[in-house]
């Protein structure tokens, strides 16, 4: 019952963040799932990659719900998604392999490093404004795989990298969040598949499928998809600068915790 409640809470909060910031929710899911699995007796080498894989698996629902909500409000440029989506998916397969190739401690510290960098950017820069150029994705065939690889390796939907990249390409923050939410789905699909393949011949943990922890995937995904539309509505109603800075502080705390996992 305690685990059930924890997964419901994690999913609800992650879904709201997915809709609000277009980040997929993995920055919350990974440390929370890692702590939950370790508390149940899992070793770090199993807990961290399984938390990353579970975050990606749950995003199959949360990213879809977030993207749909933003699409209904007209902020998703589907031509950009068609170009960027396959590129990030390609990188996500590589990221899943890299995540299982390194030790759990190393993976936790890689997660902490990228989380700290993202947190500092949000804290110092807040929500970026669009560069005054024509809105279109540039160099997507180079940037997309890199974003997908890093995102899948640390279990995020890619919004933390896609949003500033899209800002640089002339998209407003609100439109960038919508596109990033849609691009989170191919990252989640390709990354999840990669983690299943990497753990295919091993029973790593009860109720696991490869590196996917199925109760987490299902519960976090369901409750995340239910709360993602609420986050999307909030994103259209409130200013994002103050929110980005508050979330930046939260990410720095998460980074410190994961670095000493």
C-alpha positions in Angstrom: 0.0 0.0 0.0 2.9 2.4 0.8 4.5 1.6 -2.6 1.1 2.1 -4.4 0.6 5.5 -2.7 4.2 6.5 -3.5 3.9 5.6 -7.2 0.6 7.5 -7.5 2.1 10.6 -5.9 5.2 10.4 -8.1 3.0 10.0 -11.2 0.7 12.9 -10.4 3.6 15.3 -9.7 5.6 14.1 -12.7 2.6 14.5 -15.0 2.0 18.1 -13.9 5.6 18.9 -14.6 5.4 17.3 -18.0 2.4 19.4 -19.0 3.8 22.6 -17.3 7.4 22.5 -18.6 7.4 19.9 -21.3 10.1 17.9 -19.5 8.6 14.5 -19.4 8.8 14.3 -15.6 11.9 12.1 -15.5 13.8 14.6 -13.4 11.4 13.8 -10.6 10.7 10.2 -11.4 14.3 9.0 -11.5 15.5 10.1 -8.0 12.1 9.1 -6.5 12.1 5.6 -8.1 15.8 5.1 -7.2 15.1 5.9 -3.6 12.0 3.6 -3.6 13.8 0.7 -5.1 16.8 1.0 -2.8 14.5 1.2 0.2 13.1 -2.2 -0.9 16.6 -3.7 -1.0 17.7 -3.2 -4.6 21.4 -2.5 -5.2 22.5 0.8 -6.9 23.5 -1.0 -10.1 20.0 -2.2 -10.5 18.0 0.6 -8.9 19.4 3.5 -11.0 19.1 2.1 -14.5 15.7 0.6 -13.6 14.5 4.0 -12.3 15.7 5.6 -15.6 14.0 2.9 -17.7 10.8 3.1 -15.6 10.7 6.9 -16.1 10.9 6.5 -19.9 8.3 3.7 -19.9 5.8 5.9 -17.9 6.4 8.7 -20.3 4.7 6.8 -23.1 1.5 7.9 -21.4 2.4 11.2 -19.8 4.2 12.6 -22.9 1.2 11.6 -25.1 -1.2 13.3 -22.7 0.9 16.4 -22.5 1.4 16.6 -26.3 -2.3 16.2 -26.9 -3.2 18.9 -24.4 -0.7 21.3 -26.0 -1.8 20.3 -29.5 -5.4 21.2 -28.7 -4.2 24.7 -27.8 -2.4 25.0 -31.1 1.2 25.2 -29.7 2.6 22.1 -31.4 4.4 22.6 -34.7 4.0 19.1 -36.1 6.4 19.7 -39.0 9.1 20.3 -36.4 8.1 17.1 -34.6 8.2 15.1 -37.8 11.8 16.2 -38.3 13.1 16.2 -34.8 11.2 13.1 -33.4 13.0 10.4 -35.4 16.4 12.0 -34.7 15.9 12.0 -30.9 14.5 8.5 -31.1 17.7 7.3 -32.8 19.8 8.9 -30.1 17.5 7.4 -27.3 18.5 3.8 -28.4 22.1 4.7 -27.9 21.4 6.3 -24.6 19.6 3.2 -23.2 22.7 1.1 -24.1 25.0 3.6 -22.4 22.9 3.7 -19.3 23.2 -0.1 -18.8 26.9 -0.2 -19.8 28.1 2.0 -16.8 27.8 1.3 -13.1 24.8 2.6 -11.1 27.0 5.0 -9.1 28.5 6.5 -12.3 25.0 6.7 -13.9 23.7 8.5 -10.8 26.5 11.0 -10.9 25.9 11.6 -14.6 22.3 12.2 -13.9 23.3 14.6 -11.0 25.7 16.5 -13.3 23.1 17.1 -16.1 20.4 17.9 -13.5 22.6 20.5 -11.9 23.4 22.1 -15.2 19.7 22.2 -16.1 18.8 23.5 -12.7 21.4 26.3 -12.9 20.1 27.3 -16.4 16.6 27.5 -15.1 17.7 29.4 -11.9 19.8 32.0 -13.7 18.1 32.3 -17.0 14.5 31.5 -16.2 12.4 31.0 -19.4 14.3 31.9 -22.5 12.8 34.2 -25.1 12.8 33.2 -28.8 15.7 34.3 -30.9 14.5 36.7 -33.7 14.8 34.3 -36.6 12.3 32.3 -38.7 10.8 29.5 -36.7 12.2 26.2 -38.0 14.4 23.4 -36.6 18.0 23.8 -37.7 20.7 21.1 -37.7 18.1 18.7 -36.3 20.0 15.7 -37.8 23.0 16.5 -35.5 21.3 18.0 -32.4 18.4 15.5 -32.3 20.4 12.3 -31.7 22.6 14.0 -29.1 19.5 15.2 -27.2 17.9 11.8 -27.5 21.0 10.0 -26.2 21.5 12.1 -23.2 17.8 12.2 -22.4 17.4 8.4 -22.5 20.6 7.9 -20.6 19.2 9.9 -17.6 15.5 9.1 -18.1 14.0 12.4 -19.2 11.8 13.4 -22.0 14.3 15.8 -23.6 12.3 19.0 -22.9 15.1 20.4 -20.8 17.3 20.4 -23.9 14.7 20.7 -26.6 13.1 23.9 -25.2 16.3 26.0 -25.2 17.2 24.5 -28.6 13.8 25.4 -30.0 14.1 28.9 -28.5 17.3 29.3 -30.4 15.5 28.3 -33.5 13.0 31.1 -33.1 10.1 29.4 -31.3 8.5 31.0 -28.3 8.8 29.2 -25.0 5.2 28.1 -25.0 5.4 26.7 -28.5 8.8 25.1 -27.6 7.2 23.4 -24.6 4.5 22.0 -26.9 7.0 20.6 -29.5 9.2 19.3 -26.7 6.3 17.4 -25.1 5.5 15.8 -28.5 9.1 14.8 -29.1 9.2 13.2 -25.6 7.1 10.3 -26.9 9.6 9.0 -29.5 12.4 9.3 -26.9 10.3 7.3 -24.4 9.4 4.6 -27.0 12.9 4.1 -28.3 14.5 4.4 -24.9 12.1 1.9 -23.3 12.6 -0.5 -26.1 16.4 -0.2 -25.6 16.1 -0.9 -21.9 13.9 -4.0 -22.5 16.5 -5.4 -25.0 19.4 -4.7 -22.6 17.7 -6.7 -19.8 15.9 -9.2 -21.9 17.6 -12.4 -20.6 17.6 -11.4 -16.9 15.1 -11.2 -14.1 16.6 -8.1 -12.5 13.8 -7.4 -10.0 10.3 -8.8 -9.2 7.7 -7.5 -11.7 10.4 -6.2 -14.0 10.4 -6.6 -17.8 14.0 -6.0 -18.8 14.9 -2.9 -16.9 11.3 -1.7 -16.8 9.6 -1.9 -13.4 6.1 -2.6 -14.5 4.1 -1.4 -11.5 6.0 1.9 -11.8 5.5 2.2 -15.5 1.7 1.5 -15.2 0.8 3.6 -12.1 3.1 6.5 -12.9 2.0 6.5 -16.5 -1.7 6.4 -15.7 -1.7 9.1 -13.0 0.9 11.2 -14.9 -1.3 11.2 -18.0 -4.3 12.3 -15.9 -2.4 15.2 -14.3 -0.5 16.3 -17.4 -3.4 18.2 -18.9 -3.6 20.2 -15.7 0.0 21.2 -16.0 -0.5 22.2 -19.6 -3.5 24.4 -18.6 -1.3 26.1 -15.9 1.5 26.7 -18.5 -1.0 28.7 -20.5 -2.2 30.8 -17.5 0.9 31.7 -15.5 4.2 33.3 -16.2 7.0 30.7 -16.6 10.0 32.7 -15.4 9.3 32.5 -11.7 8.3 28.9 -12.0 11.4 28.0 -13.9 13.6 29.5 -11.1 11.7 27.7 -8.4 12.1 24.4 -10.3 15.8 25.2 -10.8 16.3 25.3 -7.0 14.5 21.9 -6.8 16.7 20.4 -9.4 19.9 21.5 -7.6 18.7 19.8 -4.5 17.9 16.6 -6.5 21.3 16.8 -8.1 23.1 16.9 -4.7 21.0 14.0 -3.5 21.7 11.8 -6.5 25.4 12.6 -6.5 25.6 11.0 -3.0 23.1 8.2 -3.7 
